Amino acid sequence: MSQSTINNKTQDPVNEECLTIISPLANATIFEFHRQRLAKQGYLLASKIQLHRFELVDEEAVKTQLFDGQSYYSATYIKSTNS
């Protein structure tokens, strides 16, 4: 993979549209959704909560396993356009 294929957009922390919460326990991702009152902020669950393994690929296309290769439950919440 060449560096030109990697998207180098800067992040706008004010306009976050997705939030992913990870945990070794599936129910903790739901608990955190409620604890942070994300529904009141317009967030909805985007897909099923499932186990994920996380990898980071840098601008040199070097892959690094995150969390020592351990799998964690991941819940991605997306901000509703109606909020």
C-alpha positions as CSV (number, residue, x, y, z in Angstrom):
1,M,0.0,0.0,0.0
2,S,1.5,3.3,-1.0
3,Q,1.2,6.4,1.2
4,S,-1.0,8.1,-1.4
5,T,-3.8,5.6,-0.7
6,I,-4.0,6.6,2.9
7,N,-6.6,9.3,3.8
8,N,-4.8,12.1,5.6
9,K,-7.8,14.2,6.6
10,T,-7.5,16.1,9.9
11,Q,-10.1,15.3,12.5
12,D,-12.6,17.9,13.7
13,P,-13.2,17.0,17.4
14,V,-16.3,19.3,17.5
15,N,-18.2,17.4,14.8
16,E,-17.6,13.8,15.9
17,E,-20.2,11.7,14.2
18,C,-19.1,8.2,15.4
19,L,-18.0,6.9,18.7
20,T,-16.7,3.4,19.3
21,I,-16.6,2.0,22.9
22,I,-14.6,-1.1,23.5
23,S,-14.5,-3.4,26.5
24,P,-13.7,-7.0,27.5
25,L,-17.4,-7.3,28.4
26,A,-20.2,-6.7,25.9
27,N,-22.6,-5.3,28.4
28,A,-20.1,-2.7,29.5
29,T,-20.3,-1.0,26.1
30,I,-24.1,-0.7,26.5
31,F,-23.7,0.5,30.1
32,E,-21.3,3.2,29.0
33,F,-23.7,4.4,26.3
34,H,-26.3,5.0,29.1
35,R,-23.8,6.4,31.6
36,Q,-22.6,9.0,29.1
37,R,-26.3,9.8,28.1
38,L,-25.3,9.3,24.5
39,A,-29.0,8.9,23.4
40,K,-29.7,12.5,24.6
41,Q,-26.8,13.6,22.4
42,G,-28.4,11.9,19.4
43,Y,-26.3,8.7,19.2
44,L,-27.7,5.4,18.0
45,L,-26.1,2.0,17.8
46,A,-24.7,1.5,14.3
47,S,-24.3,-2.3,14.2
48,K,-24.1,-5.4,16.3
49,I,-21.8,-5.5,19.3
50,Q,-19.1,-8.1,18.4
51,L,-15.7,-9.2,19.4
52,H,-13.0,-7.3,17.4
53,R,-9.2,-7.6,17.1
54,F,-7.6,-4.2,16.6
55,E,-4.7,-3.3,14.3
56,L,-3.2,0.0,13.5
57,V,-1.6,0.7,10.1
58,D,0.7,3.7,10.0
59,E,1.5,6.0,7.1
60,E,4.3,3.6,6.2
61,A,1.8,0.7,6.0
62,V,3.4,-0.9,9.1
63,K,0.8,-2.9,11.0
64,T,0.8,-3.0,14.8
65,Q,-1.5,-5.2,16.8
66,L,-3.2,-3.1,19.5
67,F,-4.0,-4.4,23.0
68,D,-1.4,-7.2,22.6
69,G,-3.6,-8.9,20.0
70,Q,-6.5,-9.4,22.5
71,S,-10.1,-9.2,21.3
72,Y,-12.5,-6.8,22.8
73,Y,-16.2,-6.1,22.3
74,S,-16.8,-3.1,20.2
75,A,-20.0,-1.0,20.0
76,T,-20.0,1.8,17.4
77,Y,-22.5,4.6,17.9
78,I,-23.3,7.1,15.2
79,K,-24.8,10.5,15.7
80,S,-28.2,10.8,14.1
81,T,-28.6,13.5,11.5
82,N,-32.0,14.4,13.1
83,S,-30.4,15.5,16.4
